[in-house]
Amino acid sequence: MTDTKTAPAGVHEDGSSERLAIDTIRTLAMDAVQAANSGHPGTPMALAPVGHTLWTKFLRYDPAQPHWPNRDRFVLSVGHASMLLYSLLHLAGVKQPDGAPAVSLDDIKAFRQLGSKTPGHPEYSHTVGVETTTGPLGQGCGNSVGMAIAERWMAARYNKPGFTLFDHDVYSLCGDGDMMEGVAAEAASLAGHLKLANLCWIYDSNHISIEGGTDLAFDEDVGKRFEAYGWAVIHVDDANDVGALTRAFEQFRATNDKPTLIVVHSVIGWGSPRAGSEKAHGEALGEENVKLTKQAYGWPEDKSFYVPDGVQQGFEQAMTDRAVPLREAWEASLAKYRSEHADLAKEVDAILSGSLPKGWDADIPVFEADAKGVASRDSGGKVLNAIAKKMPWLIGGSADLAPSTKTDIKDAGSFEASNYAGRNFHFGVREHAMGAIVNGMTLSGLRGYGSTFFVFLDYMRPPVRLSALMELGAVWVFTHDSIGVGEDGPTHQPIEQMVMLRATPGLDMFRPGDANEVAAAWRAIVEDHRQPAALVLSRQALPTLDRSKYASADGVKQGGYVLADSDGTPDVILIATGSEVSLAIAAHEKLQGEGVKSRVVSMPSWFRYEKQSDEYKESVLPASVGARVAIEMAGEIGWDRYVGLKGRTITMSTFGASAPIAKLADKYGFTPDNVAKVAKEAIAANR
């Protein structure tokens, strides 16, 4: 192989203009990282030919209309190589809605600086042209599977003879780290099963990780693994071989029965003195090494952030020449589609605008008072199905637990390779991939949901966090919410998970107290398509409260509300969520019978409650009442903000145990007698 430390880079590129553009990508990456004195220059330098070939020859993407719904998607799963993407966006001339550059040269000069359009890792909605937030390795891989699924589903539902509204491809650039992460393996396995022929992963096999060579921990044959998953596998022996890259992408485009993995063998930091070394991975090359690398490229050594004349124009022209006619034809087709398939066109327009169909909530049930009640997972399933009838793009599934989470959409079929129109997704026992895939589906305009047992949030925490970071309206349905799981024992009884969700900025979490609170929570969730939310639901039955006796469940929208009250100022306030709301009601009635004035506050969503006015909060939790008791079958952390220094909590400070729920309630103090006892202690402490 060519000695990369002495030979000029780009030796295999065809034509001087092509090499000039590729070396521009490389040098922009080097200069930006050097100016920031932080970042990852080596991968953009190695993969510049890959990015240039894909974007200028294959990617169906109009730089002037970067949100064109039928555009091809490019996901940089190796998010640390962000300067590759920023360089591509700059050279492609991608525009913001006002016509300004999505990534200007000044933005590149401000790489990794506060407020710039070029943060250290790509951030969705922060930089136009970034399709998803990446950085945690493997997440972009899972997102890309969700995007490919969304295209298949929308094509199956909306494409009609003479109208191909959706036929785009999804490309994801992955690295050795992605291939090591379990989430990528989970997602790849499912993608192969679903035969997603519109999905292409480009695997940068450079055999380098932060600690050194990947053979320290990773020496498997990735190609054979993907063949076993049911993927087509293509090898490109040299990342600089533009001809081989072109043939590989052509082969992907011709493959119609399975996803494709293109294994590209590259040398990290190509052309630099640090080529092939982990030292080219995650730090600036150093001024002297940048100078020597530019010498190797035949590049002006004294010019930083240099874009030669004609490079950007040629890059952008190559993309627009291909994409603009496709986009214009698509827009004309959609206009005609609106006449010939008016009802389906309304759905398409709603998906594209993020709006809701008329009467979407008309069939949400109102549940009659019932002391025996129903598990909130069961009422949740009924509400989900009522909404799904009116909102066909509300789709999702479970990590092999739908019979338990009650999240099947009735009579809607399963999404499989033989039926891409199905709305029920079988993610298998792959919680992590499910989360990343649901995010990808939602990024494509669908309203995706994923469900599992609450304790298994631990297996999918990263995509839940990223849905909040992206302000992405994914819906997470978690059932089996507490020690109420009972006999399954502490391995299946969530304790700390509630705290983790509440601590996640921008994530709304509802733990509804009865069936009508479930309905109100679902209604609040669906109304805001940019708000990620988690529904935390019970396995055990919850009494359906008599709303003629207690306050309306509409208070759920405020996050917390006065559910039951005594005449005059209460002596004590009982605050509860979920299954403990009915427990608080029972204790409230016991206290009233003993002449103690109490108030019950149902607080299903801290997130929403904190958004209310000070006046509203004072009306619910008046400062004059210091005697407060919070009741929740989960960890105590955070409740101090509502009970204060002299308040009390009835919560969990240990893991649970395996026993019937009644025995567990006695053991851990979740009984009306104990709540009343603790309430009196709180009153005494506040005298």
C-alpha positions in Angstrom: 0.0 0.0 0.0 1.1 3.6 -0.6 3.2 5.1 2.2 0.6 7.5 3.6 3.1 9.5 5.6 5.2 10.6 2.6 3.0 10.3 -0.5 0.5 13.0 -1.5 -3.1 12.3 -0.5 -5.7 11.9 -3.1 -3.5 9.7 -5.4 -6.5 7.7 -6.6 -9.0 10.5 -7.1 -10.0 11.0 -10.7 -9.4 14.5 -12.1 -7.8 17.5 -10.6 -11.1 19.3 -9.7 -12.3 16.3 -7.8 -9.1 16.0 -5.9 -9.2 19.7 -5.2 -12.6 19.4 -3.6 -11.7 16.4 -1.6 -8.5 18.1 -0.2 -10.6 21.1 0.6 -12.7 19.0 2.9 -9.6 17.6 4.5 -7.9 20.9 5.1 -11.1 22.6 6.4 -11.3 19.8 9.0 -7.7 20.2 9.9 -7.8 24.0 10.2 -11.1 24.0 12.2 -9.8 21.5 14.7 -6.5 23.3 15.0 -8.2 26.6 15.6 -10.4 25.2 18.3 -7.4 23.2 19.6 -9.9 20.3 20.1 -11.8 17.9 17.9 -11.3 14.9 15.6 -9.4 15.7 12.4 -8.4 12.2 11.4 -11.7 10.7 10.2 -12.7 13.6 8.0 -9.3 13.6 6.4 -9.6 9.9 5.7 -13.2 9.9 4.5 -13.3 13.1 2.5 -13.4 11.0 -0.8 -16.3 9.0 0.6 -18.3 12.1 1.5 -17.5 13.8 -1.8 -18.4 10.8 -3.9 -21.7 10.2 -2.1 -22.8 13.8 -2.0 -21.8 14.9 -5.5 -22.7 11.7 -7.4 -25.6 10.0 -5.5 -27.3 11.9 -2.7 -30.7 13.2 -3.9 -30.6 16.4 -1.8 -31.4 19.9 -2.9 -29.2 22.3 -1.0 -31.7 25.1 -1.4 -34.5 23.0 0.0 -32.9 20.8 2.7 -36.2 19.8 4.2 -37.6 18.4 1.0 -39.5 15.4 2.3 -38.3 12.9 -0.3 -34.6 13.8 0.1 -32.1 11.1 0.8 -30.9 11.1 4.4 -27.3 11.3 5.4 -26.6 10.3 9.0 -23.1 10.8 10.5 -23.2 8.2 13.2 -19.5 8.9 13.9 -20.6 12.2 15.2 -17.1 13.1 16.5 -16.1 13.5 12.8 -18.5 16.4 12.7 -16.1 18.5 10.6 -16.7 16.1 7.7 -20.4 17.0 7.8 -19.9 20.7 8.3 -17.5 20.8 5.4 -20.0 19.0 3.2 -22.8 21.3 4.2 -20.6 24.3 3.5 -19.4 23.1 0.0 -22.9 21.9 -0.9 -24.2 25.4 -0.3 -27.0 24.2 2.0 -29.4 27.0 2.9 -31.3 28.0 5.9 -35.0 29.0 5.4 -34.0 32.7 5.0 -31.5 31.8 2.3 -28.4 32.3 4.5 -25.8 29.5 4.4 -26.5 26.7 6.8 -22.8 26.5 7.5 -20.7 29.5 6.4 -16.9 29.7 6.4 -17.2 31.9 9.5 -19.2 29.1 11.2 -16.4 26.6 10.4 -13.9 29.1 11.9 -16.0 29.1 15.0 -16.0 25.3 15.3 -16.8 24.1 18.9 -17.3 27.7 20.1 -20.2 28.9 22.1 -23.3 29.7 20.0 -21.8 28.6 16.7 -23.6 26.5 14.1 -20.7 24.0 14.3 -20.8 22.4 17.8 -18.4 19.5 18.6 -21.0 16.9 17.6 -23.9 17.5 15.1 -27.1 18.7 16.7 -30.5 18.3 15.1 -32.5 21.5 14.7 -29.4 23.5 15.7 -27.7 23.3 12.3 -29.8 23.0 9.1 -28.8 19.9 7.3 -28.1 17.8 10.4 -30.6 15.0 10.2 -30.2 13.8 13.8 -28.0 14.4 16.8 -25.1 12.0 16.9 -22.1 11.5 19.1 -22.9 8.6 21.4 -21.7 5.8 19.1 -24.3 3.5 17.6 -27.2 6.0 18.0 -27.0 7.2 14.4 -27.0 3.7 13.2 -30.3 3.0 15.0 -31.8 6.3 13.8 -31.0 5.5 10.2 -32.9 2.2 10.6 -35.9 4.2 11.9 -35.6 6.6 8.9 -35.5 3.7 6.5 -38.5 2.1 8.2 -40.4 5.4 7.9 -39.8 5.6 4.2 -41.0 2.1 3.7 -44.1 2.7 5.7 -45.0 6.0 4.0 -44.3 4.5 0.6 -46.6 1.5 1.4 -49.4 3.8 2.5 -49.2 6.8 0.3 -47.6 5.8 -3.0 -50.2 5.1 -5.7 -50.0 4.2 -9.4 -48.5 7.2 -11.1 -47.6 8.8 -7.8 -44.3 7.9 -6.1 -44.2 10.3 -3.2 -41.6 8.4 -1.1 -38.7 6.5 -2.5 -35.6 8.0 -0.8 -32.6 6.2 0.6 -30.8 6.5 3.9 -27.1 6.5 4.3 -25.2 6.2 7.6 -21.5 6.7 8.0 -20.3 4.4 10.8 -17.0 3.6 12.4 -15.3 0.8 14.4 -16.8 2.2 17.6 -20.3 2.0 16.1 -19.6 -1.6 15.2 -18.6 -2.4 18.8 -21.7 -0.9 20.3 -24.6 -3.2 21.0 -27.2 -0.8 19.8 -25.8 -0.9 16.3 -25.8 -4.7 16.3 -29.4 -4.8 17.5 -30.4 -2.3 14.9 -28.5 -4.1 12.1 -30.1 -7.4 13.0 -33.6 -5.9 12.8 -32.8 -4.1 9.5 -31.7 -7.3 8.0 -34.8 -9.1 9.1 -37.0 -6.3 7.6 -35.0 -6.4 4.3 -34.6 -2.6 4.3 -33.1 -2.2 0.8 -33.2 1.6 1.1 -30.6 1.5 3.8 -26.9 1.8 3.3 -24.3 1.8 6.1 -20.8 2.9 5.1 -18.4 1.4 7.6 -15.1 3.2 8.0 -12.7 0.4 8.9 -9.6 2.2 10.0 -8.6 -0.2 12.9 -8.0 2.8 15.2 -9.7 3.6 18.5 -8.8 6.1 21.2 -6.6 3.6 23.1 -4.8 2.4 20.1 -5.3 -0.3 17.5 -8.8 -1.9 17.6 -7.1 -5.3 17.9 -6.8 -4.4 21.6 -10.5 -5.4 21.9 -12.0 -6.0 18.5 -10.9 -8.3 15.8 -14.0 -9.9 14.3 -14.9 -10.1 10.7 -17.7 -7.5 10.6 -18.6 -8.2 7.0 -19.4 -11.8 7.8 -21.4 -10.8 10.8 -23.5 -8.5 8.6 -23.9 -11.3 6.0 -25.4 -13.4 8.8 -27.8 -10.5 9.6 -29.0 -10.7 6.0 -27.1 -7.7 4.5 -25.3 -7.3 1.2 -21.7 -6.6 2.0 -19.3 -4.7 -0.3 -15.6 -4.1 0.3 -13.7 -1.0 -0.9 -10.0 -1.6 -0.2 -8.9 2.0 -0.3 -11.0 5.0 0.8 -9.2 7.1 -1.9 -10.4 4.9 -4.7 -13.2 7.0 -6.0 -14.0 4.5 -8.8 -14.5 1.7 -6.3 -16.6 3.9 -4.1 -18.8 4.8 -7.1 -19.3 1.2 -8.0 -20.2 0.3 -4.4 -22.9 3.0 -4.3 -24.2 1.9 -7.7 -24.4 -1.7 -6.4 -26.3 -0.5 -3.3 -28.8 1.4 -5.6 -29.3 -1.8 -7.6 -29.9 -4.0 -4.5 -33.7 -4.3 -3.8 -34.0 -7.1 -1.3 -31.7 -6.3 1.6 -29.8 -3.5 3.3 -26.2 -2.8 2.2 -23.0 -2.5 4.2 -20.1 -0.9 2.4 -16.8 -1.7 4.2 -14.4 1.1 3.4 -10.8 0.5 4.5 -9.2 3.9 5.3 -6.1 5.3 7.0 -7.0 7.8 9.7 -5.3 11.2 9.2 -4.4 10.4 5.6 -1.4 12.3 4.4 -0.3 13.6 7.8 2.7 12.6 9.9 0.2 11.0 12.3 -1.5 8.9 9.6 -2.6 5.5 10.9 -2.1 6.5 14.5 -4.6 7.0 17.4 -2.9 10.4 17.7 -4.8 11.5 14.6 -8.1 10.6 16.2 -9.2 13.0 18.9 -6.8 16.0 19.1 -5.5 18.8 16.9 -2.6 17.7 14.7 -0.4 20.7 15.8 0.6 23.6 13.6 3.8 21.9 12.3 1.9 18.7 11.4 -0.8 20.7 9.7 1.9 22.5 7.6 3.6 19.2 6.7 0.2 17.7 5.7 -0.6 20.6 3.5 2.8 20.1 1.8 1.9 16.5 1.2 -1.4 17.6 -0.4 0.3 20.3 -2.5 -1.8 22.8 -0.6 -0.8 26.4 0.2 0.8 26.2 3.6 0.1 29.8 4.6 -3.6 29.7 3.9 -6.1 28.5 6.6 -9.8 27.8 5.8 -8.9 28.0 2.1 -11.6 27.1 -0.4 -10.2 27.4 -4.0 -12.1 29.2 -6.6 -14.8 27.0 -8.2 -14.8 24.2 -5.6 -17.9 25.2 -3.8 -19.7 26.2 -7.1 -18.8 22.8 -8.6 -19.9 20.8 -5.6 -23.2 22.7 -5.3 -23.8 22.4 -9.0 -23.3 18.7 -9.0 -26.0 18.3 -6.3 -28.5 20.8 -7.7 -28.3 19.4 -11.3 -29.4 16.0 -10.0 -31.8 17.0 -7.2 -33.7 20.1 -8.4 -35.4 18.3 -11.2 -36.4 15.5 -8.9 -37.7 17.9 -6.3 -39.7 19.9 -8.7 -41.2 16.8 -10.3 -42.1 15.6 -6.8 -43.8 18.9 -5.9 -45.8 18.8 -9.1 -46.8 15.2 -8.4 -47.9 16.1 -4.8 -50.1 18.9 -6.2 -51.8 16.5 -8.5 -52.0 13.9 -5.8 -54.0 16.3 -3.6 -56.7 16.3 -6.3 -56.8 12.6 -7.0 -56.2 11.2 -3.5 -57.5 14.0 -1.3 -57.9 12.1 1.9 -54.5 10.6 1.8 -53.0 13.9 0.8 -54.5 15.5 4.0 -52.6 12.9 6.0 -49.4 13.6 4.1 -49.8 17.3 4.6 -50.4 16.8 8.3 -47.3 14.6 8.6 -45.2 17.3 6.9 -46.6 20.2 8.9 -46.7 18.4 12.3 -50.4 19.1 12.6 -53.2 16.9 13.9 -56.2 15.6 11.9 -59.6 17.1 12.7 -61.4 15.2 15.5 -58.3 13.2 16.4 -59.4 13.0 20.0 -63.1 12.5 19.4 -63.1 8.8 20.4 -60.9 9.1 23.5 -63.1 7.3 26.1 -64.4 8.7 29.4 -64.1 6.0 32.0 -66.9 5.5 34.5 -66.2 5.5 38.2 -65.2 2.0 39.3 -63.8 1.1 42.7 -62.3 -2.1 41.3 -60.8 -0.1 38.5 -58.4 -1.0 35.7 -54.6 -1.2 35.3 -53.4 2.0 33.7 -51.6 -0.1 31.1 -55.0 -1.4 30.1 -56.7 2.0 30.0 -53.6 3.3 28.1 -54.1 0.7 25.4 -57.7 1.7 25.0 -56.8 5.4 24.7 -53.9 4.6 22.3 -56.3 2.7 20.0 -58.9 5.5 20.1 -56.3 8.0 18.9 -54.7 5.6 16.4 -58.0 5.2 14.5 -57.9 8.9 13.7 -54.2 9.4 13.4 -52.7 6.7 11.1 -49.2 7.9 11.4 -49.2 7.1 15.2 -47.2 3.9 14.9 -44.9 1.9 17.1 -44.5 -1.2 19.1 -42.7 -3.0 21.9 -39.5 -4.8 22.8 -41.3 -8.2 22.7 -43.8 -7.1 25.4 -46.8 -5.8 23.6 -49.2 -8.3 25.2 -48.0 -6.9 28.6 -47.7 -3.3 27.7 -51.0 -3.3 25.8 -49.6 -1.2 23.0 -50.9 -3.2 20.0 -53.0 -1.2 17.5 -55.9 -3.3 16.8 -56.5 -4.5 13.2 -53.5 -2.6 11.9 -51.2 -5.4 11.0 -47.6 -6.0 11.7 -44.8 -4.1 10.0 -42.7 -6.8 8.3 -40.8 -7.3 5.1 -44.0 -8.7 3.6 -46.2 -5.9 4.8 -44.6 -2.4 5.1 -48.0 -0.9 5.7 -48.4 -2.5 9.1 -48.4 -0.2 12.1 -47.4 -2.6 14.9 -43.6 -3.0 15.2 -41.9 -6.0 16.7 -38.6 -4.7 17.9 -37.7 -8.0 19.5 -35.8 -8.0 22.8 -33.8 -5.0 21.7 -34.8 -2.0 23.9 -31.8 0.1 23.0 -32.3 -0.3 19.3 -36.0 0.2 19.7 -35.4 3.6 21.3 -33.0 4.7 18.5 -35.3 3.4 15.8 -38.3 5.2 17.2 -36.3 8.4 17.2 -35.5 7.9 13.5 -39.1 7.2 12.7 -40.1 10.4 14.5 -37.4 12.4 12.8 -39.1 11.4 9.5 -42.4 13.0 10.5 -44.2 10.0 12.0 -45.3 9.9 15.6 -43.4 7.0 16.9 -43.8 5.2 20.2 -41.9 2.4 21.9 -42.9 0.4 25.0 -41.3 -1.9 27.5 -41.3 -2.5 31.3 -40.2 0.6 33.2 -37.2 -1.1 34.8 -35.8 -1.8 31.3 -35.5 2.0 30.7 -32.0 1.2 31.9 -31.4 -0.6 28.5 -32.6 2.4 26.4 -31.7 5.4 28.4 -29.4 7.0 25.7 -32.2 7.3 23.0 -34.7 8.6 25.6 -32.2 11.3 26.5 -31.5 12.1 22.9 -35.2 12.5 22.2 -35.3 15.2 24.8 -32.1 16.8 23.6 -33.6 17.0 20.1 -37.0 18.2 21.3 -38.4 15.2 19.4 -41.9 14.1 20.0 -41.2 10.4 20.6 -43.5 8.7 23.0 -42.2 6.2 25.5 -44.7 3.9 27.2 -43.3 2.2 30.3 -45.5 -0.2 32.2 -45.0 -2.3 35.4 -44.2 1.0 37.1 -43.4 0.2 40.7 -43.1 -2.4 43.5 -46.7 -3.1 42.5 -45.2 -5.6 40.0 -45.2 -7.8 43.1 -44.1 -11.4 42.8 -41.6 -10.7 39.9 -39.4 -9.2 42.6 -36.8 -6.5 42.8 -35.2 -7.2 39.4 -38.4 -6.1 37.8 -39.5 -3.4 40.3 -38.3 0.1 39.2 -37.1 2.3 42.0 -34.6 4.9 40.6 -36.0 5.1 37.1 -38.6 7.8 38.0 -35.8 10.0 39.2 -33.8 9.5 36.0 -36.7 10.6 33.8 -37.5 13.6 35.9 -33.9 14.6 35.9 -33.8 14.6 32.1 -34.1 18.2 30.8 -37.0 18.7 28.4 -38.6 15.3 28.9 -42.2 15.2 30.1 -43.1 12.2 32.3 -46.7 11.3 33.3 -47.5 8.8 36.0 -51.3 9.0 35.9 -53.4 8.0 38.9 -56.4 6.4 37.2 -57.9 5.7 33.7 -59.2 9.3 33.2 -55.8 10.7 34.0 -54.3 8.3 31.5 -56.7 9.7 28.8 -55.8 13.3 29.8 -52.1 12.4 29.7 -52.3 10.9 26.2 -54.3 13.9 25.0 -51.6 16.3 26.3 -48.8 14.2 24.8 -50.3 14.1 21.3 -51.1 17.8 21.2 -47.4 18.8 21.1 -45.5 17.0 18.4 -42.2 18.5 19.5 -42.4 17.3 23.1 -41.0 14.0 24.0 -42.9 12.3 26.7 -43.0 9.1 28.9 -46.1 7.4 30.1 -45.4 5.4 33.3 -48.3 2.9 33.8 -49.2 0.2 36.2 -49.7 -3.5 36.0 -52.1 -3.6 38.9 -55.6 -2.3 38.8 -56.2 1.4 39.9 -59.6 2.5 41.1 -61.3 4.8 38.6 -62.2 7.8 40.7 -65.7 9.3 40.8 -65.0 12.7 39.1 -68.4 14.0 40.3 -66.9 13.8 43.8 -63.3 14.7 42.9 -61.8 17.2 40.6 -61.7 16.7 36.8 -58.8 14.9 35.3 -58.3 18.0 33.1 -55.9 19.1 35.7 -53.4 16.7 34.3 -52.5 19.3 31.7 -51.1 21.5 34.5 -49.0 18.6 35.8 -50.4 18.8 39.3 -53.8 19.8 40.7 -56.0 19.7 43.7 -57.9 16.4 43.5 -59.7 16.4 46.8 -59.9 19.0 49.6 -61.4 19.8 53.0 -63.3 22.9 53.9 -60.9 25.7 54.8 -57.2 25.7 54.9 -55.9 22.1 55.1 -53.8 20.9 58.0 -51.8 18.7 55.7 -51.3 18.1 52.0 -50.9 14.6 50.6 -49.1 14.6 47.2 -49.1 11.4 45.1 -48.7 10.0 41.7 -49.9 6.9 39.9 -51.3 4.0 42.0 -50.6 6.0 45.2 -53.2 8.6 44.3 -56.0 6.3 45.3 -54.0 5.5 48.5 -53.8 9.2 49.2 -57.6 9.5 48.7 -58.2 6.6 51.2 -55.9 8.3 53.7 -57.6 11.7 53.1 -61.0 10.2 53.9 -59.6 8.5 57.0 -58.1 11.8 58.2 -61.4 13.6 57.6 -63.2 11.0 59.7 -60.7 11.8 62.5 -61.3 15.6 62.2 -58.1 16.3 60.4 -58.4 18.6 57.4 -56.4 17.4 54.4 -55.9 18.0 50.7 -54.9 15.5 48.0 -52.8 16.8 45.2 -52.3 14.5 42.2 -49.0 15.4 40.5 -48.6 13.1 37.4 -46.1 15.5 35.7 -43.5 17.5 37.6 -42.3 18.8 34.2 -45.7 20.5 33.5 -46.3 21.6 37.0 -43.0 23.5 37.0 -44.1 25.4 34.0 -47.2 26.8 35.8 -47.4 30.3 37.2 -46.4 31.1 40.8 -50.0 31.9 41.5 -51.2 28.6 40.3 -48.6 26.7 42.3 -49.5 28.7 45.4 -53.2 27.7 44.8 -52.2 24.0 44.8 -49.4 24.0 47.4 -49.9 27.1 49.6 -46.8 28.2 51.4 -48.7 28.5 54.6 -49.2 24.7 54.8 -45.8 23.2 55.7 -47.2 19.8 56.7 -46.9 17.8 53.5 -46.5 14.1 52.7 -45.3 12.8 49.3 -46.3 9.2 48.5 -44.7 7.3 45.7 -43.5 3.7 45.3 -40.1 4.9 44.0 -37.0 6.7 45.2 -37.3 9.8 47.4 -34.9 12.1 45.5 -36.5 15.3 44.3 -39.6 15.3 46.5 -38.0 17.7 48.9 -38.9 20.5 46.5 -42.5 19.9 47.2 -42.6 18.7 50.9 -40.0 21.1 52.2 -37.7 20.7 55.2 -40.5 19.7 57.6 -42.4 17.5 55.3 -42.4 13.7 55.0 -42.1 11.2 52.2 -43.4 7.6 52.0 -41.1 6.4 49.3 -38.6 3.6 48.6 -35.0 3.8 50.0 -34.2 0.2 49.2 -35.0 -2.2 46.4 -38.2 -4.1 46.6 -39.0 -7.8 47.3 -40.8 -10.7 45.7 -44.3 -11.0 47.2 -47.9 -10.2 46.5 -48.6 -6.4 46.3 -50.6 -6.4 49.5 -47.7 -7.8 51.5 -45.3 -5.3 49.9 -47.6 -2.4 50.7 -47.6 -3.4 54.4 -43.9 -3.9 54.4 -43.0 -0.6 52.9 -45.7 1.5 54.5 -48.0 2.1 51.5 -51.3 1.8 53.5 -54.0 4.3 54.5 -53.2 3.8 58.1 -49.5 4.5 57.7 -50.1 7.5 55.4 -52.5 9.0 58.0 -50.0 8.3 60.8 -47.2 10.1 58.8 -49.5 12.9 58.0 -50.1 13.5 61.7 -46.4 13.5 62.3 -45.9 16.1 59.6 -48.6 18.3 61.2 -46.9 18.0 64.6 -43.5 18.9 63.2 -44.9 22.1 61.7 -46.6 23.4 64.8 
